[in-house]
């Protein structure tokens, strides 16, 4: 794992800069297909309209509902059941719209819940609308922040022309086809959660699309 992390880190540095990572990620998880892609400057302006402390408080309120559910559901696992939690990346697992840095910081309320899940045998899968060109730096970023990545699903070239909600639902089907039961799906956009294939969903705030 140490060699793999080092390789991912080196690949991320040589493949894309932190600025390029944010620039590509910001439009990728837009709330609807018809919303124009935002530049990094526009994304920052939108985030500036949302108070960071309020966002964290609102995220914590949702995760305060998720954690008791997960504790109960994990304890009720049937023999041989492979449990999984699916998470969106931008402004769900990571603080994408709040400043420029690489690695991007984890969204702490979500990380706290994810850590409980992974420490109790639950696999974490990340389904994002980010393009495949930044798959390696995204995976490195998530693992650097403390997430144990069992799988990362990014959009290929042809996926860029598909409905985001349908694309993400199809990835959850793929996870189920590997024998996993998706006990929770966490995201901040309707497209993260639509289409079923999760026992329970948790919607983080995006403030009517102000956050990507």
C-alpha positions in Angstrom: 0.0 0.0 0.0 2.9 2.4 0.8 4.4 1.9 -2.7 0.9 2.3 -4.3 0.3 5.5 -2.4 3.7 6.9 -3.4 3.0 6.0 -7.0 -0.4 7.6 -6.9 1.2 10.7 -5.4 3.8 11.0 -8.1 1.3 10.3 -10.8 -1.0 13.0 -9.5 1.8 15.6 -9.4 3.0 14.9 -12.9 -0.5 14.4 -14.4 -2.3 17.5 -13.2 -1.7 20.6 -11.1 -4.0 21.5 -8.2 -5.5 24.3 -10.2 -6.3 22.0 -13.1 -7.9 19.5 -10.7 -10.3 22.1 -9.4 -10.9 23.6 -12.9 -11.9 20.2 -14.2 -13.9 19.1 -11.2 -16.0 22.2 -10.7 -18.3 21.7 -13.8 -18.2 17.9 -13.6 -20.7 17.5 -10.7 -23.2 20.2 -11.9 -26.7 19.7 -10.5 -28.3 19.4 -13.9 -27.2 18.7 -17.4 -28.5 22.1 -18.6 -26.5 24.1 -16.1 -23.5 25.8 -17.8 -20.1 24.6 -16.7 -18.6 27.0 -14.2 -15.0 28.3 -14.3 -13.0 28.0 -11.1 -13.5 31.8 -10.6 -17.3 31.4 -10.9 -17.2 28.4 -8.6 -15.3 30.3 -5.9 -17.8 33.2 -6.3 -20.7 30.8 -5.7 -19.0 29.3 -2.7 -18.4 32.8 -1.4 -22.2 33.3 -1.2 -22.3 30.3 1.2 -20.8 30.8 4.7 -18.3 28.0 5.4 -19.3 27.6 9.0 -23.0 27.4 8.0 -22.2 24.8 5.4 -20.2 22.7 7.9 -23.0 23.0 10.4 -25.6 21.9 7.8 -23.4 19.0 6.7 -23.0 17.9 10.4 -26.8 18.0 10.9 -27.3 15.5 8.0 -24.4 13.3 9.1 -25.8 13.3 12.7 -28.8 11.5 11.1 -26.6 9.2 9.0 -24.4 7.9 11.8 -27.1 6.3 14.0 -28.7 4.7 11.0 -25.3 3.2 9.9 -24.5 1.9 13.4 -27.9 0.1 13.5 -27.6 -1.2 9.9 -24.0 -2.4 10.2 -24.9 -4.2 13.5 -27.8 -5.9 11.6 -25.7 -7.3 8.8 -26.6 -10.8 7.8 -23.9 -13.5 7.6 -21.8 -13.0 4.5 -23.4 -9.7 3.6 -20.9 -7.3 1.9 -22.0 -3.8 2.9 -21.1 -0.7 1.0 -21.6 3.1 1.3 -21.5 5.2 -1.9 -20.3 8.8 -1.7 -20.1 11.7 -4.2 -16.8 13.5 -4.3 -17.2 17.3 -4.8 -18.6 19.1 -1.8 -19.5 15.7 -0.3 -16.3 13.8 0.5 -14.1 16.8 -0.3 -14.4 20.6 0.2 -14.2 21.4 -3.5 -15.7 24.8 -3.6 -14.0 26.3 -0.6 -10.6 27.5 -1.8 -7.9 26.1 -4.0 -5.5 23.5 -2.7 -4.2 20.1 -3.5 -4.8 17.8 -1.8 -8.3 19.2 -1.2 -9.4 18.9 2.5 -12.0 16.3 3.4 -15.5 17.4 4.4 -15.0 16.5 8.0 -18.6 15.6 9.0 -18.7 13.1 6.1 -15.2 11.8 6.8 -16.2 11.1 10.4 -19.1 9.0 9.3 -17.1 7.3 6.5 -14.3 6.4 9.0 -16.9 4.7 11.3 -18.2 2.7 8.4 -14.8 1.6 7.1 -13.6 0.7 10.6 -16.6 -1.6 10.9 -16.0 -3.5 7.6 -18.0 -1.4 5.2 -16.5 -0.8 1.8 -16.5 2.8 0.5 -17.2 3.5 -3.2 -16.9 6.9 -4.7 -19.1 7.8 -7.7 -18.3 11.1 -9.3 -19.0 13.0 -12.5 -15.4 14.0 -12.6 -13.7 13.1 -15.9 -11.4 10.1 -16.0 -8.3 12.2 -16.7 -8.2 13.2 -13.0 -9.0 9.7 -11.6 -5.5 9.1 -10.2 -5.1 12.5 -8.4 -8.7 12.1 -7.1 -8.0 8.7 -5.6 -4.8 10.0 -4.1 -6.6 12.9 -2.6 -9.3 10.7 -1.0 -6.8 8.3 0.5 -4.6 11.1 1.7 -7.5 12.5 3.6 -8.3 9.2 5.3 -10.9 7.5 3.1 -10.3 3.9 2.2 -11.2 3.7 -1.4 -12.7 0.3 -2.5 -13.6 1.8 -5.8 -13.7 5.1 -7.7 -16.0 5.6 -10.6 -15.3 8.5 -12.9 -16.8 9.4 -16.3 -15.2 8.2 -19.5 -15.5 10.1 -22.8 -18.9 8.7 -23.8 -20.2 9.2 -20.2 -19.8 12.9 -20.6 -22.8 12.9 -23.0 -25.1 11.0 -20.6 -27.5 12.2 -18.0 -25.5 12.5 -14.8 -28.2 10.9 -12.6 -28.5 8.0 -15.0 -24.7 7.6 -15.2 -24.4 7.5 -11.4 -27.3 5.1 -10.9 -25.6 2.7 -13.4 -22.4 2.7 -11.4 -24.4 1.7 -8.3 -25.9 -1.2 -10.3 -22.3 -2.2 -11.1 -21.4 -2.1 -7.4 -24.4 -4.3 -6.6 -23.4 -6.7 -9.4 -20.2 -7.3 -7.5 -22.2 -8.6 -4.6 -22.4 -5.5 -2.4 -25.5 -4.2 -0.6 -25.4 -0.4 -0.7 -26.7 0.5 2.7 -26.3 4.3 2.2 -25.7 6.8 -0.6 -24.4 10.2 0.3 -24.3 13.2 -2.0 -25.2 16.9 -2.3 -27.1 16.9 -5.6 -30.3 15.3 -6.7 -28.3 13.6 -9.5 -26.1 11.9 -6.8 -29.2 10.2 -5.3 -31.7 9.6 -8.0 -32.3 6.3 -9.6 -32.5 4.1 -6.5 -30.0 1.2 -5.8 -29.4 2.2 -2.2 -31.3 1.3 0.9 -31.1 4.9 2.2 -30.0 8.3 0.9 -28.6 11.3 2.7 -28.7 14.7 1.0 -26.1 17.3 1.9 -26.8 21.0 1.1 -26.0 22.5 -2.2 -28.0 25.7 -1.6 -30.0 25.5 -4.9 -26.9 24.6 -7.0 -24.5 27.2 -5.5 -22.1 24.4 -4.7 -21.0 22.0 -7.4 
